[in-house]
């Protein structure tokens, strides 16, 4: 197995303001002393799938550690790169900007290569995350969990949300880390029934799933926790998504319909030895487990 190139910010700049409002009823110190580690496959996944959640955790006093398994080096770019600039460098800078907007305290990139779309040849590349030993990747994540004293690990569900090989690999690594450390696990997903009613193909996961020819997400009955963003949290999430300018343009996330597509974030509880774990920190963020319109 190759040795990936680890990038560790140590910390993320903190000159950006918080959301400006109390965290959905939580006092600013409600989660002080809690550390949450979020493991994602590619830069921009953190903003798309957990932007509200990370911002709310940070605003409530939790330390947020963001770990990216790959640098998204196969993502291409919607905008011209600067002379001498590579896509990996651009995406790292975009990620640092987005992480700061979401209140992340520490950013770590594990350095694996992007595996490309499901069924593509890039998934067989010797440096691809999809070819890495999930136990070894999970151990690397577990070392970060232990070093940070993180009590909670957030990672992809077992379907990889939409079947992407890197998301599946991130799920496997996260599950290993949870098993090794005893942390409480949450598995991110999307509620496809909710999105069918509110987003009508406007969420980026729709395009990703269609491009790969796969299904995505879960039905509402499977969801354990749904976090609904406030106006300020959604503004922070949209700003974080737009920080990934090489991947996401304003036309893809119009402000007037942003809440319809991205106003909720969804999670399953983790499992240990085949048993679903008890509620943890994410449950304290407020569970808006409601199908759109069923209020």
N, C-alpha and C positions, 0 to 999 in steps of 0.2 A: 504494500500500500504506500502511496506517495505521502510525503510530509507536507501538509498544506501550509500556506503562508499566513500566519496568524497576524491580524491587525488588532491592536487594543488601544483605544483612545485614552484609557485610564479614566477619563472623564469627558463630559460633553459641555461645551460652553453654556453658561447659565445666564447670559445677558438678555435673553428673550423673556418677556413676561409670561406669567401663567395665564390661565383662561380668563382671569379677571373676576370670576364669580366663585362663590362657594361650590364645592364639588357635589352638586345634586343633593344638597342637604347634609353632606358630611362636613364636619369642621375640618379646618386645615391641618390639624394634627391627629385626626382620627386614626390614621394608619401609620403614624410615626413609629419607627422601629421595625416595620415590615419591609422586606425586600422581595420583589417579584422579578423573576427572570423570564423574559419573553424570547423564545427561539423562533426565528423565521427563516424561510428558504432564500428569499431574494430581497434586495433593497426595493422598497415601496410596499411590500407585503405588510410591514409593520403599520403603515399608515392606512392602507386599504381595509385591513381586517381587524386592527386593534387600536386605531388612532384615538378614538374616544376613551377606550379603556385605559390606555397608558396615560393619557392626559389626566383622567380622573384620579388614577392611582397617585400620580405625582402631586396633584393639587391637594390630595388628602394626606400628604406627608410620607407616602411610601417611597422607597428608593427603587428606581426602575433600571434594570440592567437589560440591555437589548443585545441579543446575539444573532448574527446573520451567518448562516451556513455557507452561502456563496456570495460572490460580488455581483451576480447578475451579468456576467461578462458576455452573454449571448443576446442581451436585450436590444442591441442596436441603439440608435438615437433618433429621436424626432427632430432634434435641433442640431445645427452644425457644431462640431467640436472645435475647440481652440487649436491652433497650430501646436503639434507635438503632444496633444492631449489624447489619451486613450479612453475607451469607454469605461474601463474599470476605474480609472482615476475620477472621471466625471461622476460615475454613480456613487463612489465613496463620498465625494464632496456633497452630493445631493442628499445622501443618507445622513451625513453629519448635520446638515441643515434641518432636515425633517426631524431627526432625533431631538434636537434642541427645542423645536417647536412643540414636541410632545412631552417634554419634561424628563427625558432620559438622562440618567446620571452617569452611566458608563456604556460604551459601545464597543462590542467585540465582533470581528469578522473571523470566522474559522478558516477561510481561505480555500475552500473547495471550488471546483469549476462548476459552472452552470451546466445542467444536464440537458437543456433544451426541452422541446415538447414531447409528450408521450409518444412512444414508438419511433422517435427519430434516432439518427445515428450518434448524436452527441451524448446520449445516455450511456453509451458504451466506451466513452473516452476514459483512459486510465486515471485521469485526475477528476473525473466527474463525481459529484456527490452521490449520484445513483450507484456508482460502483464501489463506494467506500464501505467499509465494514461498519454497520450501524452500531455495533457494540463499542468500537473504538471511538466513533464520533460521540456516542452517548457518554462515554467515560470523560471525554474532553469537556462536554457540557456539565457533567456531574462535578468535575473539578471546579468549574466556575461557580456552580451552585453552592458547593461547600465553602469555597473561598469567600463568597459574599454572604454566607449565612442565609441564603434565600429560602423562604419557607414555601414558596409557590413557583411553579413552572408552567408557563403557557406555551403550547405548541400545537401543531396541526392535528386534526383528527386523522383516523386511520385511512380515510379515503384520499387524504391530501387535498381536501376541499373540492378540487375538480380533477383529481387524478394525476396531477403533474408529478413526475418522478422525484423532483427535489422536495416537493411538499410531503410526499410519502416518506422520503428519507428523513425529513425533519421530524415527522411524527415518530418514526422508529427511534431516532436518537433521543427525542424528548421522553419517550416512554422508558428507555433505558435509564436516563438520568433520574427520572422520578423513582424508579425501582431501586436504584443504587443509593439515593440520598434520603428517601422517605419524605420528600417534599410533596405538597398537595399539587396535583396536576389538573389543568384545565385544557381542553382540546378545542381549538377554534374551528369554526365552520361558518356556513351561512344558512339561513332559513329560506329555502327555495320557495315555499308556499307564500311566505311574507313578501318576498321579492316579486313573485308573480302578480301580486295584488298592487304593490306600490311602485315598483321600479320599471316593469315592462321592458326588460332588456337594457336598462340604463346603467346597471352595475357592471364594473369591469369584468367581474367573474363570468358574466354571460358571454362576452366576446371570447374570453380565454377558453371556456368550455366548448363553445361552438367551433373555435379554431382547431381544437384537439379532437372534436367529435366525441365528446364524453359528457356524462351527466355531472351534476355538481350538487353540493350541499346536502341538507337533511330536511325532513318534514318537521313541521312545528312540534309535533308530539315528542320528538326525540330531543329537543333543545332543553337544556337544564337551566341556563342563565342567558338572559338577553339584556344587554346594557343599552339604554336609550340615551343619546347625546342631548345635552342642552344646546342652546344657540351658540354659546361661547365655545363649548367643546367641539361642536361641528365646524365652527370657523377655524379652530386650531387644526382639526383633522383635514379640512380642505386645503389649508395653507401647507400642511405637511405633505399632502399628496402632490400639490403643485410644485413643491420643492424638487420633486423628481421630474424636472422639466424634460429630460431626455426620454421619458417614458409616458408622461401624462400631460395633456394640454388642457387649457381652460374649457375648450369646447366639449371635452369628455366629462367634465364635472361642473356643469352649469350651476350657478349659485341658487337659482330659483327652484330647482328640483333636487338639489343635493341631498336634503334631508330625506326625501322619498327613497333614494337608493342607498344612502350611507348613514341614515339616522340611527340604525341599530347595529349592534355587534353581538354575535352568538357563540355560545360555548357549551360543550358537553363536559361533565365532570370526568376526571381521570379515573383510571382503574389500577388496582394493585392486587395481584394474585387473582384476577378475574372478578374482583368485587369493586363496585363503584364507590369512590371515595365520598366522605362526608363533605358538606358545604364548607367553603373556605373564604379567602379574602375577596374573591370576585363577587361572591354572593352579597357581600357587604356594600357593594357599589350601587345596589338597587336593581331588582330583577323585574324588568318590564316584559315578562314572558306572556305577551299578548299577541295574537294574530291581528294584523292591521285591520281596523274597522270593527273589531270585536271588543269594544270598550264600553 
